[in-house]
């Protein structure tokens, strides 16, 4: 399993290594991307993660398909990224 890539950050806090990793991966790769939330986000948290299938990545943005839908993450918000292992198999519903 690959280690998280945070690498060097620009003055805006963007991880150039994380963005480079994502841009070099094929679409469909399962990834975890840590990114900054806007200061006025209702959760009050500074960072969150998107875990899912990489749909697209370029120098401006990354799109990840999560269980809750597609997440567009601007390059300036990315703090770290890594390739994630395959999702575990879903459990069968309990009987009885």
C-alpha positions as a printed NumPy array, in Angstrom:
array([[  0.   ,   0.   ,   0.   ],
       [  1.298,   3.433,  -0.858],
       [  1.961,   5.921,   1.894],
       [  0.063,   9.229,   1.929],
       [  1.694,  11.794,  -0.284],
       [  1.78 ,  15.237,   1.204],
       [  5.139,  16.368,  -0.167],
       [  6.034,  20.   ,  -0.459],
       [  3.329,  22.574,  -0.167],
       [  2.96 ,  25.844,  -1.969],
       [  2.199,  29.09 ,  -0.116],
       [ -1.517,  28.292,  -0.566],
       [ -1.   ,  24.942,   1.203],
       [ -1.467,  22.756,  -1.876],
       [  0.559,  19.565,  -1.909],
       [  2.315,  19.418,  -5.264],
       [  3.325,  15.777,  -4.667],
       [ -0.279,  14.765,  -3.949],
       [ -1.553,  16.527,  -7.066],
       [  1.231,  14.937,  -9.125],
       [  0.328,  11.484,  -7.791],
       [ -3.34 ,  11.946,  -8.663],
       [ -2.614,  13.336, -12.128],
       [ -0.471,  10.28 , -12.904],
       [ -3.103,   7.695, -11.924],
       [ -5.544,   6.129, -14.362],
       [ -9.251,   6.875, -13.992],
       [-10.928,   4.235, -11.862],
       [ -8.151,   3.996,  -9.264],
       [ -9.473,   4.011,  -5.695],
       [ -7.992,   6.996,  -3.867],
       [ -8.226,   8.949,  -0.653],
       [ -7.82 ,  12.727,  -0.964],
       [ -7.556,  15.038,   2.057],
       [ -8.625,  18.579,   1.255],
       [ -9.413,  21.876,   2.937],
       [-12.984,  22.977,   3.507],
       [-14.036,  26.612,   3.122],
       [-13.704,  28.624,   6.33 ],
       [-17.477,  29.148,   6.438],
       [-18.332,  25.421,   6.134],
       [-21.139,  24.435,   8.511],
       [-19.117,  21.55 ,   9.987],
       [-16.52 ,  23.938,  11.377],
       [-13.778,  21.469,  10.464],
       [-10.685,  22.607,   8.528],
       [-10.123,  19.383,   6.518],
       [-12.089,  16.415,   5.196],
       [-11.425,  13.338,   3.046],
       [-12.894,  12.022,  -0.187],
       [-12.575,   8.235,  -0.542],
       [-13.61 ,   6.697,  -3.82 ],
       [-12.889,   6.192,  -7.501],
       [-10.747,   8.758,  -9.292],
       [-12.718,  10.087, -12.265],
       [-10.425,  12.854, -13.505],
       [ -7.339,  14.805, -12.444],
       [ -5.431,  17.703, -13.958],
       [ -3.472,  20.716, -12.726],
       [ -6.685,  22.575, -11.805],
       [ -8.943,  20.017, -10.111],
       [ -9.588,  16.396,  -9.176],
       [-12.938,  14.587,  -9.3  ],
       [-13.573,  11.606,  -7.007],
       [-16.741,   9.474,  -7.097],
       [-17.649,   8.699,  -3.485],
       [-20.633,   6.788,  -2.085],
       [-22.402,  10.128,  -1.669],
       [-21.718,  11.344,  -5.193],
       [-19.02 ,  13.044,  -7.222],
       [-16.718,  15.461,  -5.381],
       [-14.851,  18.156,  -7.326],
       [-11.744,  19.25 ,  -5.423],
       [ -9.828,  22.288,  -6.63 ],
       [ -6.041,  21.884,  -6.728],
       [ -5.576,  24.637,  -4.143],
       [ -7.616,  22.688,  -1.584],
       [ -5.67 ,  19.381,  -1.789],
       [ -3.427,  18.648,   1.203],
       [ -2.595,  14.932,   0.781],
       [ -3.528,  11.92 ,  -1.335],
       [ -2.877,   8.205,  -1.548],
       [ -3.959,   5.124,  -3.448],
       [ -6.506,   3.288,  -1.289],
       [ -6.915,  -0.483,  -1.062],
       [-10.008,  -2.071,  -2.617],
       [-13.229,  -1.705,  -0.677],
       [-14.047,  -4.678,   1.549],
       [-16.835,  -6.95 ,   0.322],
       [-20.287,  -5.942,   1.487],
       [-21.778,  -8.045,   4.263],
       [-24.899, -10.066,   3.696],
       [-27.919,  -8.848,   5.679],
       [-28.556, -10.686,   8.916],
       [-31.303, -13.301,   8.857],
       [-33.779, -13.522,  11.661]])
